[in-house]
Amino acid sequence: MIQYALKCNDDHKFDSWFQSASAFDKLRLAQMVTCPACGSSQIEKCIMAPRVGPRGNKKSGSAPSLSAPDTEAEKALKALRKHVEKNAHYVGGNFADEARAMHNGTSPERVIYGEAQPEQARALLDEGIPVAPLPFAPTRKAN
């Protein structure tokens, strides 16, 4: 996808996204790109600055990182995830069956976490089996 700053022959400026540069050219030639203000199909690209992401080490004042938590809530959530992953057994999509088996005494009790559909979790609660949702999606572990 590519975003262009555009303007019409009446100098109305607007932005629009296109699948590619050639897609923009084809749509413009077919007069399918129109000004949202006046409806003109005489559209040109404006001069614009490229969007270039940061490279290398981040310096202070740069955009926030998606990998490093910034707020106290994000830090607490990261700490909770680390604690759960360190101290509990991941059972994946077998969570409901494992929780039921531990409750019935057919499986040894241990701390588990995994994935369950909302109806499965409701059924466990209806059976008196205590479960609680985690405030994060488990890290999927492959075989």
N, C-alpha and C positions, 0 to 999 in steps of 0.2 A: 504494500500500500504506500501511496505517496500523497502528501498534502501539498496543495498549491495555494498560494495567495493569488487571487484573481481580481480582475476589474472589468467592468463593461464599458461601452463607448460613452456612457454618461458619467463615468468615473465613480461608480458605486463599487466599493471594495468588499470582498468576501473571501472566505476560505472554503475549500472543498477537497475531499479525498477521492483518489482514483486508484484503480488496481495497478496501473503502471503508467509510465509516460506515454507510451503508445496508445493506451486506452483513452487517456485524456485527448490526445490528438484526434483519434477517430470520433469520439463523442463531440468534440468541438466542431469538426468538419461537418458532421451530421446535424449540427445546430441543436444538439441535445443538452448542451451546457447552457443554462440560462441564469441571468441575474435574479436573485431572490427579491430585490427591491423593485425592479422595473420590468423584468421579464425579457430583457434584451438577450439575443443569442450572439451578439458580437462581443466575444470574451477574449481577453488577453491575460497572459501570466504577468504578475507584478514581480519586481525585483524583491528577493527575499533571502534571508540568511539561512544557511543549512542548519539542520538540527544534528549536532554531533554530540554523542554521549561522552562522559568523562573516561579517560584512560589512565592506567597506572594507579599510583597511590592517590588517595583522596586528600585534599587539603582542606583546612578549616574554611567554612563558608560555602562548601560545595553542597550539591543536592543531597538529601538524606539517602542513606543506603537502605535497600530493601532487606539486606541480610542482617544488619545490626539493629537490635531494638533501641529505640530512643526514649520512649516514655516508661514510666514506672510500671504501668499495666503490661506493656510489652515485655519488660524484663521479668516481671512476675510470671507471666505466661510461659516464657522460655524456661524459667527455673522449674515450673511445674512440669512441663513436658520432659525435661531432663530427669527429674525425680521419678516420674512415672516410668519412663523408659529404662531407668536403672534398676528400679525396685519391683517391677511387675513383669509378668510373662505375657508376651504378645500372642494372642490366639487367633488373630485375624477374623475372618468371617464366621468362625466357630464359636464366637463369644456367647451367644444364647445357649447353645448346647453345653458348653463348658460350665457356665454359671449354673445351669439347671443340674448338671451332674454333681457339682460340688455341693449344692444345696441338698440334693437327695442322698449324698454320702457315697456315691459310686465313683467319685474322683477325689483325690486328695485336695484339701483346701489350700489355696494359695492366692496371692494377689494377681489378678489378671486384668488385661484390657484388650480391646479389639473393636470389632465393628458389628453392629446389629441394625437391622431395619427398625423404624419406629414401632411397627406392630409387634416385633419380637421383644423390644424393650418393654412395651406396655404389658405384654403377656407375662413377662418375668415379674413385673411389679404386681400384677393381678394374682400371681401365684405366691406372693410374699417374699420374693427373692429381691433383695436390695441391689439396685443398680443406679448409676448416675452417669449422665453424659459428660464427656470431657470437653473442655472449651477449645479443643483443637482436633484436627484430623490426625489419626495415627500415621506415623511414618510407615509406609508400606515396605514390608520386608519380603524380598524375593527368595525363592528356594535356592 
